[in-house]
């Protein structure tokens, strides 16, 4: 029995090695980089730090009833947004990464969230643009339902993409210069597990902003 199990294991290793060899070193490297990013996107936990007094009092638990307001343009120290204490964000720094969010809710909610150096310098983020950098979505049961039904009451153009749908999003509280972040991103958890098979349902391998995809992202794919 042990010999058969060992043979099967060796066969699996050989098949994986051959697949990577056929794809080349770059593809193999990208594969593991994407798995790291998927892992570091399953949740966001840490602290926000700003250079000027700002406010973050936004609470969205399990999409039930998003409430409050947050607008933070500064830095993040912790785990999440595809990085861990700056490791993996691509700018070579360690300990922190750039962060931006602008969220509001009163049962129906809207969220704009961004991570990493592609945000640019503090004070330069354009929440009405930067669609390839900023994750923009409607939140709460009402928000997700209107996105599915293509009813845009606020004319925001936001959908309900997989990066944070469904999720718990808490930028709460950030008072003045320091705050806390504690988010759970449930679809990204599924995306991390499936990602080992190269299936990318969140369509975020190599992208800041994901889109619903199966088995992986197509450049002409749609978005909910």
N, C-alpha and C positions, 0 to 999 in steps of 0.2 A: 504494500500500500504506500509506503514511504517513497519507494522508487518511482511509482506512478505520479505521486504528488510532486516530487522533485522534477520529474520530466516535464510535467505540465507547466511548472513555474519557469523552467528554463526555456520552454517553447514560447511562453508569453513574453519573457524578457527579450528573446531573440526577435520576435515579431515587432515589439516596440522599438528595439534598436534599429531594425531594418527600416521601419517607417520613418524614424528620425534621419537615418542616413539618406534615404531617398529625398526627403524634404530639404536636407542641408542643415548646416550648423545654425544659420540665422533663424530658420523656422523653429528649430528645437529651442533656441534661446527665447524666441518670442513666446512659445508655448508656456514656458515656466514663468516668464514675466507676467503674462496674462493671468496665470493661476495665482500669482502673488497679489495682483491687483484685485482679482475676484475675491480673494480671502479678505483683503483690507477694505472691501466695499460692503461686507455683510452687516456692518454696524459702524456707527461713529460714536466715539466716546472720548471726551477730553475737555479741554478748556479753550475758549476764545479769548484773544487778547487784542485790544485796539489801542491805537495811538491817541485817539480822542474819545471823549465820553459818548457812548452809544447805548442803545437799549435792545434787549432781547427778552421778550415775554411771550413766546409762542409755544403752544402746547397742542399736540395732535397725537392722541393715543389710539392706536388701532383704527384710525380713520373714522372714529365714532363722531367726534364733534370738535374739529379744529377751532381753536380759540386764541385770540391774542394777536400780537404784532412783534416782529423782529426785523431789524435792519442792521447787519453787522458787516463791516468792511475792514478786515484786519488779518489776524493770523490764528492758526489753530495748532495746539499742542496735544498730541494724543494719537489714537488709533482711528482710522476711517478716511473716507474720501479717496481710497486707493493707495494710501500711504500709511506708514507707521513712524511717527516722530520724524517726519521728513524723508525717511527712506522710501524710495520708490516714486517720488513726485517728479523726478527728472531734472531738478535744478541744482543738485549737488549739495544742498544744505542738509544739515542734520539737526533735529530737535523740534522743528516747526515747519509748517507749510502755509501758503496763502489760503484764505478762506473768505467767502462772501455769502451772505444770505439775505433775502428779503421775503418775508412770509407774513401772511395775515389770514385770519379766519374768524368766522362767526357761524359755525355750522358748515357752511361752504367755505373752502379755503383755496388759496393760491400760494405756491412756493417757488422761489428762485434760489437755487443753491449751486455754489461753485467751489471747486477745490484746485489748488496747485498753481504753479507759476504762470500758466496760460492766462490767468486772470489779470496779469500785469501789476503795475504798481498800485498801492492803496490810493483810492480816490479816482481811479481811471475806469472803473467797471461801469459798463453801460447796461443796465438791466433790461432795456428795450431792444438790445441787440445781442451780439455775442452768442448766437444760438448754437454754435458748435462748442461752446465752453460752458455755458450756464445750463443747468438742468431746470427746466420750467414745467410745472405740472399743476393740475387742480387736485386738491386734497379733500379728504372726507368722503363719506358715502355719496353725498349729493354731488360733490365735484367730480368724482370718478364716473358716476352715472351720467352726468351731463356730457362728459368727454366721450363716453361710449355712444350716447345718443346724438352726438355732434350738435349739442345745443350750447352756444357760447353766450351766456347772459352778459358777461362783463366785457366781451369782445377782446379778450386777452390773447386768443389764439393758442392757449396752452392745451396740452393733451393730458394723458395719464400714462407716461412712459414707465418702463420697468425699473429704472434706477431707484425709485422710491415708492413704487406702487405694487403691493400695499406696504405700509410701514408705520412705525411710530416715530414721530419727529418732534424733538424737544430742543429748542434753543431757549433754555430757561434755567435759571435767570441769567441774563447778562446785564449787569448794572455798571455803568461808567466804563471802566477799562477791562474788566475781567468777567467771564461768564462760564457757563457749563453747557456741554452738548451731550445728549444721550439719545441716540437714534438706533432703531432696529429696522433693517431693510430686508424684508422677507423674501422677495423675489430674487434679490442678489444672493441669498443663502442657497436657493435652488440653483441659480446660475453657477455658483462656485462648485457645487457637487457635480452638475452635469458637465462643467467645463473640462473635467479630466478626460471626458470622452470626445472633446473638441466641439460639443454642442454648445452654442452661445445664444441662449434664448433671450438674454438681455441686450444682445447686439452691441456690447460695449468693449469687446476686445480691440484695443487700439484706438478707442474713441473716448472722449470726455463725456459725451451724452449718448446714452444707449437708445435703442429702439427695439420693439418687439420683433423677434426673429426666430426662425426655425428652418433648418438646423443651425444656421449661422447667418450673419448679416449680409444683405445684398445692398449695394449702393443705391439702388432704386426702390428699396423697401419702404413700406408705408409706416405710419406712426399713428397710434391711437391718441 
